[in-house]
Amino acid sequence: MAQTQSSPPSVSPTRTRCLNIVLPLLPFLLAFAHVFLSPYTKVEESFTLHAVHDVLAYGFNPHNLQLWDHVTFPGAVPRSFIPPALLGILVYPFSVVSVAAGAIKTKFGVQILVRLVLASLFSYSFNKLAYSIQKTFSVSVKVWFTLLSLSSFHIPYYAGRTLPNFMALPGVLWSISHAMTAQTATSEAERVASLRKAVIALTALATIVRLELALFVIPLALSLLINRQAVFGQVLKWGILGGFGSLSISSAVDYHLWLPTLSHPSFPFKSHFQLFWPEFSGLIYNAVEGHSAEWGVMPWHYYLSSSLPKLLAGNALLVGIAMGGWLLNKIGFDTVVRKAGGWDRLAGVGGVNKVIKIWALSVEWRFILPVLPIFHIISALSASSLWSLRPSKLRILMRLFVLGVLGLNLLATIVTTLLSMGNYPGGEVWKVLENIPGLHKQNASIYFPSYPLQTGATLFTFIHDHSVDGNGHLGPWSAFPEAKEPRWIYNKSEDKMMEDPLSIWEGGIDFVVTGDYDQFLALPNKWVEVASVEGLDSVGRKPGTYRVEAKWGRKLVVLQRRENIQEE
């Protein structure tokens, strides 16, 4: 006998229209807000960000390739240039118009634009997934998915950041959307088309951007075969199209752009063949050759016992309830589950089972990001069911509980955002340099060691750099405004001659931006502190109390050669 499922409460047409207007705006508003509140970046974002800079500045002209940043600073492990190239091409027309209209006055404004475009891609794909959730489940689940996802910190905060995982995130959300759309397709052709798009896109993303996404593609492909939603030949053809199709395009681009770096002493690849598929070569370098241990190794349970709960925040409570209901249903307590009212939507065929088909075999300790939206869907299913429980007294308590989870997410997000804003002292340096009298002369040299570059200083913050001319090599118009006067020489050399304060002084450097300022000031009559940058120092329990406090302090100091100090 078919089970009767409780229907979600109806939503009035007026409220539906309001939701259709407000909800799609939320991902844009929140992702954009995070970009403006924390406009600077960390070193992990620098490869993609600097590649976008070079695409906009030099285009793909072979004669300009030696000017690209990766030729001199290749980074830890090479990655594909396809994502930053596509992002740069998307940004270019917006940057040209913004510069021509006077809305962007410095290169740093272009960095913000780059991040806003990436955040827009995320927001578009997020809304597409939300619409698929509405078709698969209900308006209520869509609403809670939107609120619970965006009220948590990590997704909207990182949506506009050029980390490899978040460069892939828009495509991952788009693919999950199509995988879910296939569940409610009205025709066989529509169902197959949706599954084909999902598998091809995920396979292409795994091939080019993040090979770990194979841990998402393989379970999806197996579930399609097990549930007889596709035959082996179809899945194989889709995988070949996505994998080899994308590789046939990316390999030529990556080989061309990485070739000048092959002779660099710090470049980890030594063979020409490794350049054709950087993502696979990087996997061999890290996993097979064991270089990933240089970055630290966590215990096998770390991501499930620590990282995932932190990423989910209050949503972890809702996920736990949902999974508990699903397990009770699976071990024969389906009658008890149904009597609670509305739980059959959550735990039965119409609820978590639809999500489990996509997610069931996908959990792996390195594979958190693609799974996170799935957990948010599960938490939304849980919240929707709790919100509409039949017993009125219990319903009030459950609604207070769900609102409490939402409030917990918002509180954690506000606190974490405020703290994160202080984690980018290197990004603040460009503003500090503008107010130093000694930097009003032409060709002043400024040395940036590792720490300021790790904490926000990028090619986009070098606003007095005149090495990028205004001719616009990607197209007929420049993507950058004219560099500010006077001309400064930014030096971020990793040469051994720049390893100690005395060598830097003997090298004729005029200014140094450093966190290790004590050793510079210890040299007699060499360096003078002329400015400093504060940032978040630590967060911990205040001694003798149970209060948690954040400490701020000097993170960077700008030093000037004493002999160049001018009397005012």
C-alpha positions in Angstrom: 0.0 0.0 0.0 1.4 3.4 -0.9 2.3 5.6 2.0 0.5 8.9 2.4 2.9 11.7 2.7 2.1 14.9 4.5 2.1 17.9 2.2 3.9 21.0 3.1 1.8 24.0 4.1 0.6 26.1 1.1 2.1 29.4 0.5 0.0 32.4 -0.6 0.6 33.8 -4.1 1.7 37.2 -2.6 4.2 35.6 -0.4 5.4 33.4 -3.3 6.0 36.5 -5.4 8.0 38.1 -2.6 10.1 35.0 -2.1 10.8 34.8 -5.8 12.1 38.4 -5.7 14.0 38.3 -2.4 15.5 34.9 -2.3 17.4 35.1 -5.6 19.0 38.4 -4.5 20.3 37.0 -1.2 23.3 35.1 -2.6 24.4 38.2 -4.6 23.9 40.6 -1.7 25.7 38.4 0.9 28.6 37.2 -1.4 29.1 40.8 -2.6 29.0 42.1 1.1 31.8 39.6 2.0 33.9 40.8 -1.0 33.7 44.5 0.2 34.1 43.7 3.9 37.2 41.5 3.2 38.5 42.7 -0.2 42.0 41.2 0.3 43.2 37.7 -0.3 45.6 35.0 1.1 48.5 33.4 -0.6 46.4 30.3 -1.5 44.4 32.5 -3.9 47.4 34.2 -5.5 48.0 31.8 -8.4 44.5 32.2 -9.9 44.3 35.9 -9.0 47.7 36.8 -10.5 46.9 34.7 -13.6 43.7 36.7 -14.1 45.8 39.9 -13.6 48.2 38.7 -16.3 45.4 37.7 -18.7 44.0 41.3 -18.4 47.4 42.9 -18.6 49.2 41.0 -21.3 46.7 38.8 -23.0 47.9 35.6 -24.7 50.5 37.2 -26.9 53.5 34.9 -26.9 55.9 37.9 -26.8 54.4 38.9 -23.4 54.6 35.5 -21.8 57.8 36.3 -20.0 56.0 39.1 -18.2 53.5 36.7 -16.5 54.0 36.3 -12.8 54.2 32.5 -12.7 57.3 32.5 -14.9 59.2 34.1 -12.0 57.1 32.8 -9.1 55.7 29.4 -10.1 54.2 28.6 -6.7 54.0 25.3 -4.9 52.1 23.0 -7.3 51.1 24.1 -10.8 47.4 24.2 -11.8 45.5 24.7 -15.0 45.2 28.1 -16.5 41.8 27.4 -17.9 39.8 28.7 -14.9 41.7 32.0 -14.5 41.7 32.5 -18.3 38.0 32.1 -18.5 37.5 34.4 -15.5 39.8 37.0 -17.0 37.9 37.0 -20.3 34.6 37.4 -18.4 36.0 40.3 -16.3 37.6 42.1 -19.2 34.5 43.9 -20.7 33.2 44.9 -17.2 36.7 46.3 -16.3 37.0 48.2 -19.6 33.6 49.9 -19.1 34.3 50.6 -15.4 37.7 52.1 -16.1 36.3 54.2 -19.0 33.4 55.4 -16.8 35.8 56.4 -13.9 34.3 53.9 -11.5 37.6 52.1 -11.1 40.5 54.4 -10.4 43.2 52.0 -9.3 44.3 48.4 -10.1 43.0 47.3 -6.7 39.5 48.2 -7.9 40.0 45.6 -10.7 40.8 43.0 -8.0 37.5 43.7 -6.4 35.7 43.5 -9.7 37.4 40.1 -10.4 36.0 38.8 -7.1 32.6 40.2 -7.7 32.4 38.4 -11.1 33.3 35.1 -9.4 30.8 35.8 -6.7 28.2 36.4 -9.4 28.9 33.0 -11.0 28.4 31.4 -7.6 25.2 33.2 -7.0 23.8 32.3 -10.4 24.5 28.6 -9.9 23.3 28.7 -6.3 19.9 30.1 -7.5 19.7 27.4 -10.1 20.3 24.7 -7.5 17.7 26.4 -5.2 15.1 26.3 -8.1 15.9 22.6 -8.6 15.3 22.0 -4.9 11.9 23.6 -5.2 10.9 21.4 -8.1 12.2 18.3 -6.3 10.9 19.0 -2.8 8.9 22.1 -2.1 9.1 25.9 -1.8 9.7 25.5 2.0 12.8 23.4 1.4 14.1 25.9 -1.1 13.6 28.7 1.5 15.4 26.9 4.2 18.2 25.8 1.9 18.8 29.4 1.0 18.6 30.7 4.5 20.7 28.0 6.1 23.3 27.9 3.4 23.8 31.7 3.3 23.6 32.2 7.0 26.6 30.0 7.5 30.0 31.6 7.1 32.1 29.7 4.7 30.0 29.4 1.5 29.2 33.2 1.0 32.6 34.3 2.5 34.6 32.2 0.1 32.3 32.5 -2.9 34.3 35.4 -4.3 37.7 33.9 -3.5 40.0 32.5 -6.2 40.8 29.3 -4.4 40.8 26.2 -6.7 37.9 24.6 -4.9 35.8 27.8 -5.1 36.7 28.3 -8.7 35.0 24.9 -9.2 32.1 25.6 -6.9 29.8 27.3 -9.4 30.1 24.3 -11.7 29.6 21.9 -8.9 26.3 23.6 -7.8 25.2 23.7 -11.5 25.9 20.0 -11.8 24.1 19.0 -8.6 21.2 21.1 -9.9 21.0 19.0 -13.0 21.4 15.7 -11.1 18.4 16.7 -9.0 16.4 18.0 -12.0 16.6 14.5 -13.5 14.7 13.1 -10.5 11.6 15.1 -11.5 12.0 15.1 -15.2 8.7 14.7 -17.1 10.2 12.8 -20.0 13.0 10.3 -20.6 14.8 12.7 -23.0 14.7 15.5 -20.3 16.0 13.1 -17.6 18.9 11.8 -19.8 19.8 15.3 -20.9 20.0 16.5 -17.2 22.1 13.6 -16.2 24.4 14.0 -19.2 25.0 17.6 -18.3 25.8 16.8 -14.7 28.2 14.0 -15.5 30.0 15.8 -18.3 30.4 19.0 -16.2 31.6 17.3 -13.1 34.1 15.2 -15.1 35.4 18.3 -16.8 35.8 20.0 -13.5 37.6 17.0 -12.0 39.9 16.8 -15.0 40.9 20.5 -15.1 40.2 22.2 -11.8 40.2 19.7 -8.9 40.9 16.0 -9.5 39.4 15.2 -6.1 36.0 15.8 -7.7 36.4 12.4 -9.2 35.3 11.2 -5.7 32.0 12.9 -6.5 31.7 11.8 -10.1 32.4 8.1 -9.5 29.7 7.6 -6.8 27.2 9.5 -9.0 28.0 7.3 -12.0 27.7 4.2 -9.9 24.4 5.3 -8.4 23.1 5.9 -11.9 24.0 2.4 -12.9 22.7 0.7 -9.7 19.4 2.6 -9.9 19.2 1.9 -13.6 18.9 5.5 -14.5 21.5 5.1 -17.2 23.3 2.3 -18.9 27.1 1.8 -18.7 27.6 2.9 -22.3 25.9 6.2 -21.7 27.9 7.0 -18.5 31.2 6.0 -20.2 30.5 8.2 -23.2 29.6 11.2 -20.9 32.7 10.7 -18.9 34.9 10.5 -22.0 33.3 13.7 -23.4 33.8 15.6 -20.1 37.3 14.2 -19.3 39.1 13.9 -22.7 37.1 16.7 -24.2 38.2 19.2 -21.6 41.7 17.9 -21.5 42.1 18.3 -25.3 41.4 22.0 -24.8 43.3 22.6 -21.6 46.5 20.7 -22.4 47.5 23.0 -25.2 46.9 26.1 -23.1 48.6 24.8 -20.0 51.6 23.5 -21.9 52.0 26.8 -23.7 51.8 28.9 -20.5 53.8 26.6 -18.2 56.7 25.9 -20.7 58.7 29.0 -19.8 58.7 28.0 -16.2 60.1 24.5 -16.7 63.7 25.6 -16.1 62.9 27.5 -12.9 64.8 26.0 -9.9 61.7 25.9 -7.6 59.4 24.5 -10.2 58.4 21.0 -9.1 57.9 19.5 -12.5 60.9 18.5 -14.6 59.3 16.8 -17.7 57.5 18.4 -20.6 54.8 15.7 -20.3 53.9 16.9 -16.9 52.8 20.2 -18.3 50.0 18.8 -20.4 47.9 17.8 -17.4 48.9 19.9 -14.3 46.1 18.6 -12.1 47.1 15.0 -12.6 50.8 15.8 -12.3 50.1 17.6 -9.1 48.3 14.6 -7.7 51.3 12.4 -8.5 53.6 15.0 -7.0 51.6 15.3 -3.7 50.0 11.9 -3.2 52.4 9.4 -4.9 55.7 11.1 -4.2 54.6 12.1 -0.8 55.1 15.9 -0.9 51.7 16.6 0.6 53.2 15.6 4.0 55.2 18.8 3.8 52.0 20.7 4.3 50.9 18.6 7.3 48.9 15.4 7.6 45.7 15.2 9.6 44.3 12.0 11.1 41.7 10.2 9.0 38.8 11.4 11.2 39.8 15.1 11.3 37.5 16.3 8.5 34.5 14.4 9.7 35.0 15.1 13.4 36.3 18.6 13.2 36.2 20.4 9.9 32.7 19.3 8.8 31.0 20.3 12.1 32.8 23.7 11.9 31.7 24.2 8.3 28.1 23.2 9.1 27.8 25.2 12.4 24.2 25.1 13.6 23.2 23.1 10.5 25.0 20.1 12.0 22.1 19.7 14.5 19.6 19.6 11.6 21.7 17.2 9.7 21.9 14.9 12.7 18.1 14.9 13.1 17.6 14.2 9.5 20.0 11.3 9.4 18.6 10.0 12.6 15.1 10.0 11.1 16.4 8.3 7.9 18.1 5.6 9.9 15.0 4.9 12.0 13.0 4.6 8.8 15.6 2.2 7.3 15.7 -0.2 10.3 11.9 -0.6 10.5 10.7 2.3 12.6 8.9 3.8 9.7 5.5 3.8 11.5 7.0 5.6 14.5 8.7 8.1 12.2 5.4 8.8 10.3 3.4 9.3 13.5 5.7 12.1 14.5 4.1 14.0 11.7 5.7 15.1 8.5 8.8 13.0 9.0 8.0 10.7 6.1 8.7 13.6 3.8 12.1 13.9 5.4 13.1 10.3 5.8 11.1 8.4 3.2 11.1 8.1 -0.5 10.3 11.8 -1.1 13.0 13.2 1.2 16.5 12.2 2.2 16.4 9.2 -0.1 16.5 11.5 -3.1 19.5 13.2 -1.7 21.2 10.0 -0.6 21.1 8.7 -4.1 23.4 11.6 -5.1 25.4 11.7 -1.9 25.6 8.2 -0.4 29.1 7.1 -1.4 30.6 10.5 -1.8 31.9 11.2 1.7 35.7 11.1 1.8 38.0 13.0 4.2 39.6 15.2 1.5 36.3 15.9 -0.2 34.3 18.4 1.9 33.4 21.3 -0.3 31.3 19.5 -2.9 29.5 17.6 -0.1 28.7 20.8 1.8 25.8 21.8 -0.4 24.4 18.3 -0.1 24.5 18.6 3.7 22.8 22.0 3.4 20.0 20.3 1.4 19.6 17.7 4.1 19.5 20.4 6.8 16.9 22.2 4.8 14.8 19.1 4.5 15.0 18.7 8.3 14.1 22.3 9.0 11.2 22.2 6.6 9.8 19.1 8.3 10.3 20.4 11.8 8.6 23.7 10.8 5.5 21.8 9.6 5.0 19.2 12.3 1.4 18.4 12.9 1.1 18.5 16.7 0.7 22.3 17.4 2.5 22.3 20.8 5.4 20.4 19.4 5.4 22.5 16.3 6.0 25.7 18.3 9.0 24.2 20.0 10.4 22.9 16.8 10.0 26.3 15.1 11.8 27.9 17.9 14.5 25.3 17.6 14.9 25.9 13.8 15.0 29.7 14.3 17.6 29.1 17.0 19.8 27.2 14.6 19.4 30.1 12.1 20.3 32.6 14.8 23.3 30.5 15.8 24.5 30.5 12.2 24.1 34.3 11.9 25.9 34.9 15.2 28.8 32.7 14.3 29.0 34.3 10.8 29.0 37.9 12.2 31.8 37.1 14.7 33.9 35.1 12.3 33.5 37.8 9.6 34.6 40.6 11.9 37.6 38.5 13.0 38.5 37.5 9.4 38.6 41.2 8.4 41.7 41.6 10.5 43.6 38.7 8.9 44.9 40.6 5.9 47.5 43.1 7.0 49.5 42.7 3.8 46.4 44.0 1.9 46.3 47.2 3.9 49.9 48.1 3.0 49.1 49.9 -0.2 47.0 52.5 1.7 49.8 53.0 4.3 52.4 53.5 1.7 50.4 56.4 0.1 51.0 58.4 3.3 54.7 58.0 3.6 56.6 61.3 2.7 59.7 59.4 1.5 57.7 57.6 -1.2 56.9 60.8 -3.1 60.0 60.4 -5.2 60.3 58.5 -8.5 61.6 54.9 -8.7 61.5 54.2 -5.0 62.1 50.5 -4.4 59.9 48.6 -2.0 60.8 45.1 -0.9 58.0 42.6 0.0 59.2 39.4 1.7 56.9 36.4 2.2 54.5 37.5 5.0 52.9 40.5 3.4 52.4 38.6 0.2 50.8 35.8 2.2 48.3 38.2 3.8 46.9 40.3 1.1 49.6 42.1 -1.0 49.0 41.2 -4.6 49.9 42.5 -8.1 46.6 44.4 -8.0 47.7 46.3 -4.8 50.9 47.5 -6.6 49.1 50.6 -7.8 52.3 52.5 -8.7 53.6 49.7 -10.9 54.1 51.1 -14.4 55.2 47.8 -15.9 51.6 47.3 -17.1 51.0 49.8 -19.9 47.7 51.1 -20.9 47.4 49.4 -24.2 45.3 46.5 -23.1 46.8 43.4 -24.6 43.6 41.3 -24.2 41.7 43.6 -26.4 41.7 47.1 -27.9 41.0 48.8 -24.6 42.9 48.7 -21.3 41.4 46.7 -18.4 43.4 48.8 -16.0 43.4 52.5 -15.2 46.6 54.4 -15.6 49.2 53.6 -12.8 49.5 56.2 -10.1 52.5 58.6 -10.0 55.2 58.5 -8.9 56.6 55.2 -10.3 57.6 52.7 -7.6 59.6 49.5 -8.1 57.9 46.6 -6.2 60.4 43.8 -5.4 59.2 40.4 -4.2 62.3 38.5 -5.1 62.9 35.1 -3.4 66.7 35.4 -4.1 69.0 34.2 -1.3 70.7 37.7 -1.5 67.4 39.0 0.0 67.3 36.7 3.0 68.8 38.9 5.7 68.4 42.6 6.6 72.0 43.6 5.9 71.9 42.0 2.4 68.7 43.9 1.7 70.2 47.2 2.8 73.4 46.5 0.7 71.1 45.8 -2.3 70.0 49.4 -2.2 66.3 48.8 -1.3 64.6 52.0 -0.1 61.7 50.5 1.8 60.9 47.1 3.4 57.5 45.8 4.4 58.0 43.1 7.0 56.7 41.4 10.1 60.2 40.5 11.3 61.1 44.1 11.9 63.1 43.6 15.1 66.1 42.1 13.2 66.1 45.0 10.8 66.0 47.6 13.6 68.8 45.8 15.4 71.2 46.9 12.7 72.7 50.2 13.9 72.0 53.2 11.7 70.5 51.3 8.8 66.7 51.2 9.1 64.0 53.4 10.5 60.3 52.5 11.1 58.1 54.9 9.3 54.7 53.2 9.4 52.9 50.1 10.7 49.9 47.9 10.0 47.7 46.3 12.7 45.8 43.1 12.4 44.3 40.2 14.3 46.9 38.7 16.7 45.1 35.9 18.5 41.8 34.7 19.7 41.6 32.9 23.0 40.3 32.7 26.6 41.1 35.6 28.7 43.4 34.5 31.6 41.5 33.8 34.8 38.1 34.1 33.2 35.8 32.2 30.8 35.6 35.1 28.4 36.9 34.8 24.9 38.8 37.8 23.6 40.4 38.9 20.4 43.8 40.6 20.6 45.0 43.0 17.9 48.6 44.1 17.4 51.3 45.2 14.9 51.6 42.7 12.2 53.7 44.6 9.7 56.1 47.5 9.8 57.3 49.7 6.9 61.0 50.4 7.2 63.0 53.1 5.4 66.7 53.5 4.9 67.9 55.9 7.5 70.1 57.8 5.0 67.1 58.6 2.9 65.1 60.2 5.6 64.4 63.8 4.6 64.0 66.6 7.1 60.6 68.2 6.7 
